Amino acid sequence: MIELKITIEAALALLLDRIKVEMKMRHKSNDISKFARFEDLSYKHQIKIVEAAIFDTIFLLPVDIITQKSNLSLIITETVKSLYKVFRKEEFLLYNKKQADKIINYIYNYFTANLKDDGFKNN
């Protein structure tokens, strides 16, 4: 098992930066109003942005961390719960490990399917 040693505060800072990037991309694509702030969105929209930010952040990690057992889902769960302190939405406290595992498993399945593919050897 790989144990990631990152504080929740550091993980929160990474997540908040990624949320800002995700908001900018959604403003550019007109998915949300250019004047909308993250704080003003409904929880439904906020959690979609948060999960997109988590997804992007996980994809930046080394593949070994995703394909092997780690404490990544615990870190994600606690980081999303800590968004309550920033945005004062109690719904963030309800985020659970199952939701984090769903994102991780999607990426895990993608990587394991592509790692089995030998197509790159012929190039």
Phi, psi and chi 1 to 4 in degrees:
 res  aa     phi    psi   chi1   chi2   chi3   chi4
   1 MET       -  134.6  178.8  173.5  159.6      -
   2 ILE   -91.6  125.7  -62.3  173.9      -      -
   3 GLU  -104.4  115.1 -175.8  177.8  -11.4      -
   4 LEU   -81.7  129.7  -58.5  172.0      -      -
   5 LYS  -110.5   92.8  -65.1 -171.9  178.5 -170.0
   6 ILE  -141.5  137.8 -177.5  171.7      -      -
   7 THR   -74.7  155.1   63.6      -      -      -
   8 ILE   -63.0  -34.2  -61.4  -57.1      -      -
   9 GLU   -63.5  -41.9  -68.5   79.3   19.9      -
  10 ALA   -67.8  -42.1      -      -      -      -
  11 ALA   -64.0  -37.5      -      -      -      -
  12 LEU   -64.5  -41.8  179.4   60.5      -      -
  13 ALA   -61.7  -41.9      -      -      -      -
  14 LEU   -63.1  -43.9  -73.3  170.9      -      -
  15 LEU   -64.6  -42.9 -177.6   59.0      -      -
  16 LEU   -63.1  -39.3  -70.2  171.9      -      -
  17 ASP   -63.6  -41.4  -75.2  -17.9      -      -
  18 ARG   -68.9  -34.1 -149.8   54.4 -141.1  167.0
  19 ILE   -63.3  -41.2  -72.3  170.8      -      -
  20 LYS   -60.9  -42.7  -72.5  178.1 -171.4  175.1
  21 VAL   -64.0  -43.5  170.3      -      -      -
  22 GLU   -63.5  -39.2 -170.7   65.1   31.6      -
  23 MET   -62.9  -43.8  -75.7  -67.5  -66.9      -
  24 LYS   -60.5  -41.7  -72.7  178.7 -174.0  176.0
  25 MET   -66.2  -38.2  -69.7 -170.6  -42.2      -
  26 ARG   -72.2  -30.5  -70.2  179.7 -170.7 -125.4
  27 HIS   -66.3  -45.0  -75.1  169.8      -      -
  28 LYS   -63.7  -37.1  -76.6 -176.8 -179.1  178.4
  29 SER   -86.6    3.1   66.7      -      -      -
  30 ASN    60.8   27.2  -69.9  -36.2      -      -
  31 ASP   -71.9  -31.3  -74.8  -15.1      -      -
  32 ILE  -134.5  159.5   56.4  174.7      -      -
  33 SER   -59.1  143.9  167.3      -      -      -
  34 LYS   -64.0  -19.5  -67.1 -172.5 -171.7  -81.6
  35 PHE   -98.6   -4.6  -57.0  105.5      -      -
  36 ALA   -74.0  136.7      -      -      -      -
  37 ARG  -103.4  155.2  -63.2  179.1  -37.3  149.1
  38 PHE   -57.0  -41.1 -176.6   79.9      -      -
  39 GLU   -62.6  -27.4  -62.2   87.0  -15.5      -
  40 ASP   -86.9  -11.5  -60.4  -27.4      -      -
  41 LEU   -76.0  158.2  -61.3  174.9      -      -
  42 SER   -71.0  161.8   68.0      -      -      -
  43 TYR   -59.8  -36.2  175.5   73.6      -      -
  44 LYS   -57.8  -45.2  179.7 -178.5  172.1 -175.8
  45 HIS   -73.2  -37.5  -73.2  101.5      -      -
  46 GLN   -62.3  -44.8  -75.1  179.0  -24.3      -
  47 ILE   -68.5  -31.4 -161.4   65.2      -      -
  48 LYS   -64.1  -41.4  -74.7 -178.6 -178.0 -179.7
  49 ILE   -68.5  -41.6  -67.9  170.0      -      -
  50 VAL   -62.0  -45.6  167.4      -      -      -
  51 GLU   -67.5  -33.8  -71.6 -176.9  -23.0      -
  52 ALA   -65.6  -39.6      -      -      -      -
  53 ALA   -65.3  -40.4      -      -      -      -
  54 ILE   -63.2  -45.8  -68.1  167.9      -      -
  55 PHE   -57.2  -48.4 -174.7   87.4      -      -
  56 ASP   -62.3  -41.0  -68.6  -13.9      -      -
  57 THR   -66.7  -41.5  -56.0      -      -      -
  58 ILE   -63.4  -39.1  -67.6  173.3      -      -
  59 PHE   -63.4  -21.7 -111.8  101.5      -      -
  60 LEU   -81.3  -12.6  -64.2  173.5      -      -
  61 LEU   -77.4  156.3  -65.1  172.9      -      -
  62 PRO   -60.3  145.6  -21.3   30.6      -      -
  63 VAL   -60.0  -34.6  175.8      -      -      -
  64 ASP   -58.8  -36.2  -70.2  -15.7      -      -
  65 ILE   -66.8  -32.8  -67.2  174.7      -      -
  66 ILE   -82.8  -38.5  -60.2  164.2      -      -
  67 THR   -85.1  -13.1   57.1      -      -      -
  68 GLN  -109.8  162.5  -64.9 -179.4   15.3      -
  69 LYS   -63.9  135.1  -64.6  -77.6 -176.2 -168.7
  70 SER  -153.2  177.1   69.2      -      -      -
  71 ASN   -95.1   23.5   59.0  -21.7      -      -
  72 LEU   -60.7  -42.9 -176.3   58.7      -      -
  73 SER   -65.2  -35.1   61.8      -      -      -
  74 LEU   -65.7  -42.5  177.2   65.1      -      -
  75 ILE   -63.1  -44.2  -67.9  169.1      -      -
  76 ILE   -62.4  -46.6  -68.8  169.3      -      -
  77 THR   -59.5  -48.2  -57.1      -      -      -
  78 GLU   -68.0  -33.2  -66.0  -55.4  -46.0      -
  79 THR   -68.1  -44.6  -56.8      -      -      -
  80 VAL   -64.8  -39.8  173.4      -      -      -
  81 LYS   -61.6  -33.8  -74.1 -178.6  177.8 -178.0
  82 SER   -72.6  -11.9   68.2      -      -      -
  83 LEU   -62.8  -22.0  -73.7  173.4      -      -
  84 TYR   -57.0  -41.5  164.4   73.3      -      -
  85 LYS   -64.6  -29.8  -63.8  174.8 -173.8  173.2
  86 VAL   -84.4  -46.8  178.3      -      -      -
  87 PHE  -107.4   -4.1  -61.5  111.9      -      -
  88 ARG    56.1   41.2  -61.6  -69.8 -179.1 -137.8
  89 LYS  -114.5  115.2  -73.6 -136.0  176.7  175.4
  90 GLU   -65.0  -20.4  -68.8 -177.3    8.9      -
  91 GLU   -60.4  -29.7  -67.7   92.9  -21.6      -
  92 PHE   -63.5  -27.6  -73.8  121.5      -      -
  93 LEU   -68.4  -18.6  -65.9  173.0      -      -
  94 LEU   -86.0   -6.4  -59.4  174.9      -      -
  95 TYR   -62.7  133.9 -163.8   82.6      -      -
  96 ASN  -125.9  171.4   59.1   45.5      -      -
  97 LYS   -61.5  -32.3 -172.3  177.0  178.7  -64.8
  98 LYS   -62.4  -40.2 -167.3  173.8 -173.6  178.9
  99 GLN   -66.9  -40.9  -69.5  169.6  -72.2      -
 100 ALA   -66.0  -42.1      -      -      -      -
 101 ASP   -61.7  -34.0  -75.6  -22.9      -      -
 102 LYS   -62.1  -43.4 -175.1  176.8  177.1 -177.8
 103 ILE   -66.9  -46.1  -62.9  169.5      -      -
 104 ILE   -63.1  -43.3  -65.6  168.6      -      -
 105 ASN   -64.5  -35.8  -72.7  -25.6      -      -
 106 TYR   -61.0  -46.5 -177.8   84.1      -      -
 107 ILE   -69.4  -39.8  -63.4  170.0      -      -
 108 TYR   -57.8  -48.1  171.3   81.8      -      -
 109 ASN   -62.5  -37.8  -67.8  -24.9      -      -
 110 TYR   -62.5  -48.6  173.9   79.7      -      -
 111 PHE   -66.9  -44.2  -81.3  131.3      -      -
 112 THR   -65.3  -35.9   54.0      -      -      -
 113 ALA   -66.7  -39.3      -      -      -      -
 114 ASN   -80.5  -25.4  -74.0  -39.4      -      -
 115 LEU   -72.6  -27.0  -70.8  174.4      -      -
 116 LYS   -75.9  -23.0  -69.2  177.6 -174.7  176.2
 117 ASP   -70.1  124.6 -175.9   18.6      -      -
 118 ASP   -94.6   10.4  -68.6  -25.4      -      -
 119 GLY   -59.3  -31.4      -      -      -      -
 120 PHE   -70.6  -20.5   68.4   90.0      -      -
 121 LYS   -69.0  -25.8  -68.9 -178.8 -178.6  177.4
 122 ASN   -83.2   -9.1  -63.4  -31.2      -      -
 123 ASN   -82.4      -  -71.3  -22.8      -      -
